[in-house]
Amino acid sequence: MFRISDRYLFFQVLQATVYAVVALSLFIVLGQIFQEIRPLLVENRVPLPLVGKFILNVFPKSLMFTIPWGFMAAVMLVFGRLSAENELNALQLAGLSLPRVALPVIILGALLSSLCLWINTSIVPRANARIDNVVYDAVERNPKDLIKPGMITSQIENLRIFVQSKDGKKLQNLHIYRLPDPKKKTENTGCEYVYAEDAGLGVDPLKKQIKLTMNSAYIESTGKNQELQIILASAAPWKYDLLREKKFRANSMTEQEIRHYLSNPPPGLKPITIAKFHSSIIQRYTFAMATFCFAFIAIPLSLARRRQDSTSGIILALLLGAGYFIFTLVAQKSGDVDKAMIILWSPNVLCILVGIHLFHRVRFR
């Protein structure tokens, strides 16, 4: 049965966790968000709803890291203050052991781990998939809004567009560069340069194509055999397919999608790629368990330090969290699923074992 002290500690740590997660998200992730949307903000006058949609889909990715880090920082701050102000001694004099005092915090860590598991397995993959389509959705909605006179438009893969001016629905002095796809090294797709004195721009929503009606057109292209072709025409159509091959990326696929994809993999899929897909599934569960495991090490560590400065807890939490997630980078380099599983679960097991050892030492101080 929960005591008044249990509710007090539970909500103290929960409140501090919320503040820490917000602060970490602002200072750590905000730069990443603006790095991703910088081309949209600098090159074009992008509608605010599109920017908001982009930010809302990027933000869940940060919670994979900021919730465990924020929780660890909150636990160290709260228990450090309890120790400094002798509130912990009062609880122990009332007959509560240190593990019993820590029980509501461990329960909170388990609840936050469940929240992280839901975010990691459902929210983040879908958000990553939506991020891939944000720019293309904007192009399909109104391509003329993404073309700003005097600036190069580069949001569409392998396509660079420059216009000198716009006159109503007409683009004046249009230059288009279609670059070869660097990801398709086995296929020499060539490149293309298009110039037109003026062109009308539109989108075919059914065929998912950008359609240009060009006047005084000059088209220069290289084919698969690097043969140069030049076309001059007083009027010519030009089309670009917005339909893209579906990208099978582990971070933008749910667990069910990954397992379905691996059950019938495409020909030529490398074993190291298969291992990365399996590691992605394991990683989502290990990251979710990090919050629960951090409780075991943060509580005794904060009591052992017995410092009153509030910044030490945050700094130490960041260092421990960074060390924890280094294991993920090592696992991603592994081409063996079993080895990757051991590497990914090792930090959780170590945190619990070290935490139990520290609990034992702190009890007898």
C-alpha positions as CSV (number, residue, x, y, z in Angstrom):
1,M,0.0,0.0,0.0
2,F,1.4,3.4,-1.0
3,R,2.3,5.7,1.8
4,I,2.3,9.5,1.8
5,S,6.1,9.4,1.3
6,D,5.6,7.1,-1.7
7,R,3.3,9.6,-3.4
8,Y,5.6,12.4,-2.5
9,L,8.7,10.8,-4.1
10,F,6.7,9.5,-7.1
11,F,5.4,13.0,-8.0
12,Q,8.6,14.7,-7.2
13,V,10.6,12.5,-9.5
14,L,7.8,12.6,-12.2
15,Q,7.7,16.4,-12.1
16,A,11.5,16.7,-12.3
17,T,11.5,14.2,-15.2
18,V,9.1,16.3,-17.2
19,Y,11.2,19.4,-16.7
20,A,14.4,17.5,-17.6
21,V,12.9,15.9,-20.7
22,V,11.7,19.3,-22.0
23,A,15.1,20.9,-21.3
24,L,17.0,18.1,-22.9
25,S,14.7,18.2,-26.0
26,L,15.1,21.9,-26.4
27,F,18.9,22.0,-26.0
28,I,19.9,18.7,-27.6
29,V,17.2,18.0,-30.3
30,L,16.2,21.6,-31.3
31,G,19.4,21.9,-33.3
32,Q,18.8,18.6,-35.1
33,I,15.2,19.7,-36.0
34,F,16.3,23.0,-37.5
35,Q,19.2,21.2,-39.4
36,E,16.6,18.9,-41.0
37,I,14.1,21.7,-41.9
38,R,16.7,24.4,-42.8
39,P,16.4,23.8,-46.6
40,L,12.7,24.3,-46.3
41,L,13.0,27.5,-44.3
42,V,15.9,29.1,-46.2
43,E,15.2,28.2,-49.8
44,N,11.5,28.6,-49.8
45,R,8.6,30.3,-48.1
46,V,7.2,27.1,-46.7
47,P,3.7,27.2,-45.1
48,L,3.8,27.1,-41.3
49,P,1.5,24.0,-41.1
50,L,4.1,22.1,-43.2
51,V,6.9,23.2,-40.8
52,G,4.7,22.3,-37.8
53,K,4.0,18.9,-39.3
54,F,7.7,18.3,-39.8
55,I,8.6,19.2,-36.2
56,L,5.8,17.1,-34.7
57,N,7.1,14.1,-36.6
58,V,10.8,14.7,-35.6
59,F,10.1,15.3,-31.9
60,P,9.1,11.7,-31.1
61,K,12.6,10.5,-32.2
62,S,14.1,12.7,-29.4
63,L,12.0,11.0,-26.7
64,M,13.9,7.7,-27.3
65,F,16.9,9.4,-25.6
66,T,15.5,12.3,-23.6
67,I,13.1,10.2,-21.4
68,P,15.8,7.9,-20.1
69,W,18.3,10.8,-19.7
70,G,15.7,13.0,-18.1
71,F,14.5,10.3,-15.7
72,M,18.1,9.6,-14.6
73,A,18.8,13.3,-14.0
74,A,15.5,13.7,-12.1
75,V,16.3,10.8,-9.8
76,M,19.7,12.0,-9.0
77,L,18.5,15.5,-8.4
78,V,15.6,14.5,-6.1
79,F,17.5,11.9,-4.1
80,G,20.5,14.1,-3.9
81,R,18.3,16.8,-2.3
82,L,16.7,14.3,0.0
83,S,20.1,13.2,1.2
84,A,21.4,16.8,1.6
85,E,18.4,17.9,3.6
86,N,18.3,14.8,5.8
87,E,14.8,13.9,4.6
88,L,16.1,10.4,3.7
89,N,17.4,9.9,7.2
90,A,13.9,10.8,8.5
91,L,12.3,8.2,6.3
92,Q,14.8,5.5,7.4
93,L,14.2,6.5,11.1
94,A,10.5,5.9,10.4
95,G,11.3,2.2,9.6
96,L,11.7,2.4,5.8
97,S,14.7,0.6,4.2
98,L,16.4,2.2,1.3
99,P,15.0,-0.3,-1.2
100,R,11.5,0.4,0.2
101,V,12.1,4.2,-0.1
102,A,13.2,3.6,-3.7
103,L,10.2,1.4,-4.6
104,P,7.9,4.2,-6.0
105,V,10.8,5.5,-8.2
106,I,11.4,2.0,-9.6
107,I,7.7,1.7,-10.3
108,L,7.8,5.0,-12.1
109,G,10.8,3.8,-14.1
110,A,8.8,0.7,-15.1
111,L,5.8,2.9,-16.2
112,L,8.1,5.2,-18.2
113,S,9.7,2.1,-19.8
114,S,6.3,1.0,-21.0
115,L,5.7,4.4,-22.4
116,C,9.1,4.3,-24.2
117,L,8.3,0.9,-25.6
118,W,5.1,2.2,-27.1
119,I,6.9,5.2,-28.5
120,N,9.9,3.2,-29.9
121,T,7.8,0.4,-31.5
122,S,4.8,2.4,-32.8
123,I,5.2,6.2,-32.8
124,V,8.8,6.6,-33.9
125,P,8.7,4.3,-37.0
126,R,5.5,5.9,-38.3
127,A,6.9,9.4,-37.6
128,N,10.1,8.5,-39.6
129,A,8.0,7.2,-42.5
130,R,5.9,10.5,-42.5
131,I,9.1,12.6,-42.5
132,D,10.2,11.0,-45.7
133,N,6.9,12.1,-47.4
134,V,6.6,15.7,-46.0
135,V,8.4,17.4,-48.9
136,Y,6.8,15.3,-51.5
137,D,3.4,16.0,-50.1
138,A,4.1,19.7,-50.3
139,V,5.3,19.3,-53.9
140,E,2.1,17.5,-54.9
141,R,-0.1,20.0,-53.1
142,N,1.4,23.1,-54.8
143,P,4.8,22.8,-56.5
144,K,4.9,26.5,-57.4
145,D,5.2,27.4,-53.6
146,L,8.4,25.4,-53.4
147,I,10.0,27.3,-56.3
148,K,11.4,30.7,-55.3
149,P,12.9,33.0,-58.0
150,G,16.6,33.5,-57.8
151,M,17.2,30.5,-55.5
152,I,17.9,26.8,-56.2
153,T,15.2,24.4,-55.2
154,S,16.7,21.1,-54.0
155,Q,14.0,19.4,-52.0
156,I,13.3,16.8,-54.6
157,E,15.8,14.0,-54.8
158,N,18.3,14.3,-57.6
159,L,16.5,17.4,-59.0
160,R,17.7,21.0,-58.9
161,I,15.5,23.8,-60.2
162,F,16.3,27.4,-60.7
163,V,14.1,30.1,-62.2
164,Q,14.9,33.7,-62.7
165,S,11.4,35.0,-62.2
166,K,7.7,34.0,-62.0
167,D,4.9,35.7,-63.8
168,G,1.6,34.3,-62.7
169,K,1.5,30.6,-63.6
170,K,4.6,31.0,-65.8
171,L,8.2,30.3,-64.9
172,Q,10.7,32.5,-66.7
173,N,14.2,31.3,-67.6
174,L,13.9,27.9,-66.2
175,H,16.9,25.7,-65.5
176,I,16.5,22.1,-64.3
177,Y,19.4,19.7,-63.5
178,R,18.5,16.0,-63.1
179,L,21.4,14.3,-61.3
180,P,22.2,10.6,-61.4
181,D,21.1,8.7,-58.4
182,P,24.2,7.8,-56.3
183,K,22.4,5.0,-54.6
184,K,21.9,3.1,-57.9
185,K,25.6,2.5,-58.7
186,T,24.8,-0.6,-60.7
187,E,22.6,1.4,-63.1
188,N,24.0,4.3,-65.0
189,T,20.9,6.4,-65.2
190,G,22.8,9.4,-66.7
191,C,22.0,13.1,-66.1
192,E,19.9,15.8,-67.8
193,Y,19.9,19.5,-68.2
194,V,16.8,21.4,-69.3
195,Y,16.4,25.0,-70.2
196,A,13.3,26.9,-71.3
197,E,12.6,30.6,-71.7
198,D,9.2,30.1,-70.0
199,A,7.2,27.1,-68.8
200,G,3.9,26.3,-67.2
201,L,4.1,24.1,-64.2
202,G,1.6,21.6,-62.9
203,V,1.2,18.2,-61.2
204,D,-0.8,15.2,-62.3
205,P,-2.2,13.8,-59.0
206,L,-3.2,10.5,-60.6
207,K,0.1,9.7,-62.2
208,K,2.1,11.5,-59.5
209,Q,4.1,13.5,-62.0
210,I,5.4,17.1,-62.3
211,K,4.4,18.3,-65.7
212,L,6.1,21.2,-67.6
213,T,4.9,22.8,-70.8
214,M,8.1,24.5,-72.1
215,N,8.6,27.1,-74.8
216,S,12.0,27.5,-76.6
217,A,13.3,24.4,-74.9
218,Y,16.8,23.1,-74.8
219,I,17.3,19.6,-73.4
220,E,20.7,18.0,-73.0
221,S,20.9,14.4,-71.6
222,T,23.3,11.5,-71.3
223,G,21.9,8.0,-71.7
224,K,22.9,4.7,-70.2
225,N,25.9,4.5,-72.5
226,Q,27.0,8.1,-71.8
227,E,25.9,9.2,-75.2
228,L,25.1,12.9,-75.4
229,Q,21.7,13.8,-76.8
230,I,20.6,17.4,-77.5
231,I,17.0,18.4,-78.3
232,L,15.9,21.8,-79.4
233,A,12.2,22.6,-79.6
234,S,9.9,25.6,-79.8
235,A,7.5,23.8,-77.5
236,A,8.1,20.6,-75.5
237,P,6.6,18.7,-72.6
238,W,8.8,17.5,-69.7
239,K,7.7,15.2,-66.9
240,Y,9.2,14.0,-63.6
241,D,7.8,11.1,-61.6
242,L,7.1,11.8,-58.0
243,L,6.4,8.2,-57.4
244,R,9.4,6.7,-55.5
245,E,10.4,3.2,-54.9
246,K,9.4,2.3,-51.3
247,K,12.4,2.6,-49.1
248,F,12.8,-0.4,-46.7
249,R,14.5,1.3,-43.8
250,A,14.5,-0.3,-40.4
251,N,13.9,2.9,-38.5
252,S,10.8,3.8,-40.5
253,M,9.2,0.3,-40.3
254,T,7.3,-1.3,-37.4
255,E,8.3,-4.6,-36.0
256,Q,5.5,-6.4,-37.9
257,E,6.7,-4.7,-41.2
258,I,10.3,-5.7,-40.6
259,R,9.4,-9.3,-39.9
260,H,7.2,-9.5,-42.9
261,Y,9.9,-8.0,-45.1
262,L,12.5,-10.4,-43.8
263,S,10.2,-13.4,-44.2
264,N,10.4,-12.8,-48.0
265,P,13.6,-10.7,-48.5
266,P,14.4,-9.4,-52.0
267,P,17.2,-11.1,-53.9
268,G,20.7,-9.9,-53.1
269,L,19.9,-8.7,-49.6
270,K,23.2,-8.9,-47.7
271,P,23.5,-10.8,-44.4
272,I,24.8,-7.6,-42.6
273,T,21.6,-5.8,-43.7
274,I,19.4,-8.6,-42.4
275,A,21.4,-8.4,-39.1
276,K,20.8,-4.6,-38.9
277,F,17.0,-5.1,-39.3
278,H,17.0,-7.7,-36.5
279,S,19.2,-5.4,-34.4
280,S,16.7,-2.5,-34.9
281,I,13.9,-4.6,-33.3
282,I,16.1,-5.5,-30.3
283,Q,17.3,-1.9,-29.9
284,R,13.7,-0.7,-29.5
285,Y,13.2,-3.0,-26.5
286,T,16.6,-2.3,-24.9
287,F,16.1,1.5,-25.2
288,A,12.7,1.1,-23.6
289,M,14.2,-0.8,-20.7
290,A,16.9,1.8,-20.2
291,T,14.6,4.0,-18.1
292,F,13.8,1.2,-15.7
293,C,17.5,0.1,-15.4
294,F,18.7,3.6,-14.9
295,A,16.6,3.8,-11.6
296,F,18.8,1.1,-10.1
297,I,22.0,2.9,-10.7
298,A,20.8,6.6,-10.3
299,I,19.4,6.2,-6.7
300,P,22.5,4.8,-4.9
301,L,24.8,6.9,-7.0
302,S,23.1,10.1,-6.1
303,L,23.3,9.1,-2.4
304,A,26.9,8.1,-2.6
305,R,27.9,11.5,-4.1
306,R,25.9,13.6,-1.5
307,R,26.4,16.8,-3.4
308,Q,24.1,19.7,-3.2
309,D,24.8,21.3,-6.6
310,S,22.0,20.6,-9.0
311,T,24.1,20.6,-12.2
312,S,26.2,17.5,-11.2
313,G,23.2,15.2,-11.5
314,I,22.4,16.3,-15.0
315,I,26.0,16.2,-16.2
316,L,26.6,12.7,-14.7
317,A,23.3,11.5,-16.2
318,L,24.3,12.7,-19.6
319,L,27.7,11.0,-19.3
320,L,26.2,7.7,-18.2
321,G,23.5,7.9,-20.8
322,A,26.0,8.6,-23.5
323,G,28.1,5.6,-22.4
324,Y,25.0,3.5,-22.5
325,F,24.1,4.4,-26.1
326,I,27.6,3.8,-27.3
327,F,26.8,0.1,-27.1
328,T,24.2,0.7,-29.8
329,L,26.8,2.1,-32.2
330,V,29.0,-1.0,-31.6
331,A,26.0,-3.3,-32.2
332,Q,25.1,-1.6,-35.5
333,K,28.6,-2.5,-36.8
334,S,28.0,-6.2,-36.0
335,G,26.8,-8.5,-38.7
336,D,25.8,-11.2,-36.3
337,V,22.4,-11.1,-34.7
338,D,23.3,-13.0,-31.6
339,K,26.4,-10.8,-30.9
340,A,24.3,-7.7,-31.5
341,M,21.7,-9.0,-29.0
342,I,24.3,-9.5,-26.4
343,I,25.8,-6.1,-26.9
344,L,22.5,-4.3,-26.8
345,W,21.3,-6.0,-23.7
346,S,24.6,-5.8,-21.8
347,P,24.1,-2.1,-20.6
348,N,20.7,-3.0,-19.1
349,V,22.1,-6.0,-17.2
350,L,25.2,-4.1,-16.1
351,C,23.1,-1.2,-14.8
352,I,20.9,-3.5,-12.7
353,L,23.9,-5.5,-11.3
354,V,26.0,-2.4,-10.6
355,G,22.9,-0.7,-9.1
356,I,22.2,-3.7,-6.7
357,H,25.9,-3.6,-5.6
358,L,25.7,0.2,-5.0
359,F,22.4,-0.2,-3.0
360,H,24.2,-2.8,-0.8
361,R,27.1,-0.4,-0.2
362,V,25.0,2.7,0.5
363,R,22.8,0.8,3.0
364,F,25.8,0.3,5.3
365,R,27.2,3.9,5.2
